[in-house]
Amino acid sequence: MANFNKVLLAGNLTRDPQLSHLPSNMAVVEFGMAINSKWRSHTGEMKEDTCFVELRAYGKQAETLNQYMTKGKALLVEGKLRYRSWDGKDGQKRSKLFVVVDTFQFLGGPPGSGAGNNRGGESYERTERPAVPARSSGGGSAAPMDEMPPIDETVPAGDDIPF
């Protein structure tokens, strides 16, 4: 059976991106998005739901997102789901499901247009691909994503992003 792991999201950032660096000095940015859904129930009543998703981007993408995105701005993201589990400092089993960004596109208009975002329509694709992190039991630095162990910094070389 074939496997397929692809996520496509359009929503608004729930907080400013948090930039950090791996020991190799590769940039990592973590941020959250809210994706709103509206529908009409069988009784005709309008319903609304919000899905909150955690995301990570690496390399030049991380730096670009950190530079241009802030809480509330709209973003289109394509990526892959990742699941991590580890033992917390308190001995409890922890886990997190998040999206690793492959490509993204700023949504909205240019600065000062009143459209609520900047650099509308520009898209970026990740060419640096981090390897799957090794699982560890606890430890790790105090990373922005709770107590998750550090990411394996081995990244295959890719083409440079042209910007």
N, C-alpha and C positions, 0 to 999 in steps of 0.2 A: 504494500500500500504506500502510495506517495504521501509525503508530508508537505505542509504548506504553512508558513508563518509570516503573515503580512498584516499590518495594521494601517489604516488610513483614518486620520482624525482631523477635524477642523473645530477649533474652539478658542477660548480665551485663557491666557495665563492667569493662574490663581495667585501667583506670587512672582516677585522678581527672580530671574535666574540666579543660581548660586554657583559661581565659578570656583573650581579648585584645580590642582594639578597633581598628576601621578608622579611617582619618583622619577620617571623618565622625562618629566617636565611637559608631558602632553596635557593639554587642557581638557577638563571634564566639566560640563555644566549640567545641573539638575534643576528641573522646574516642574510645576504642575499645570495641568490644563483642566478646564471645565467644559464639558460638551453638553449642550442643552438639547432636549428633545421635546417636541410638542405633538400631541395627537388628540383625536376626539374619541371618547369612550363610546360604548354601544348605546349609552343613554343620551349621547349628543353633548356631553359635558367636555369642555377643553381640559386636558391634563398636561402636566409638565413634569419633566424629570431631568436631573442633572447627574452626569457621570463624571467623577473626578479621577484623573489618570496622572501617574507619575512618569516622567520622561528623563532620559539622559542623552546627551550628545557629546561627541569627542572631537578633539583636534581643532581645525580651523572653524568648523561648524560651531563648536562650543564657544569660541571667541566671538564669532559673528552674532550668535543668539544673545550672548551676554551683553554685547555692545548695543544692539538695536532693540531688544525686546524688554518690556517691563510689564508689571502686573496689569491685567485688563486688555492687553493688545491681542489681536486675533492672529492665529497661525494655523497653517495647514501642514500636517506632518505625515510622512510615510515612514514606517519602521517595522520592527519586529518585537514580539513579546519576549521578555526574559523573566525567569523565575529564579530567585535565590533564596536559600534557607541557610541558617546559621544558628549557633547557640549564643544567646545574649550574655552580657556580663553577669546577669542574675541567674544564669543557668537555664533559662527558659528557651524553648525552641522558637525562633523567629523566622518569618518569611516575608517576601515582598515580590509582587508582580509589577513590572514596569515596562515601558517601551524604550527601546534603543533606536534613536533617530537615524534613518538612512538618508532621507531627503526632507527638505522643508521649503515652504514658500510663505513669505510675509503676505498677509491679507490686509486690505484697506488701502488708503491713498497715501501720497507723499506727505512729509511733514508740513503742517500749516494748512492742509487742505480741509481740515475739519472732519476727515474720514476716520480719524481715530487711530491711525497707524502710519508707519513710515515705510518707505521703500516698497510700496505696493507692487506685487507682481514678480519680484525677483525670487528666484528659487536657487537652492543650493543642494548639492549631492555629496554625501560622505564618500571619501575615497580611502580614508584610513579606517581599518576595521580592527577593533580590539578583539582579542581572543576571548574565549569563554573563561571567566574567572574561575580559579581553583576554589573549591569549597574548603572552608576552614571552620574550626570550632572556636567561635569567639574571637577575641583579639582584634587586631586591626585598629586603625586610627579612628578618631571620632568623626566619621564621615557625615555629611549632611543628610544622607538617607539612613537615619537612625544609627544602629550599631553594625551595619553591614561590614563584612570584612573587605579589605582593599581589593581593587580590581587588578587582575593580572595585566601587566602593562605591555605584554608582547603584542605588537601590532604589525601585521604584514605591510610592507611598503606599497603605496598606491600612487596614482597620479596626483599632482598638485591640483587644488581647486583654483580655477582661473579668476581670482579676484583679489 
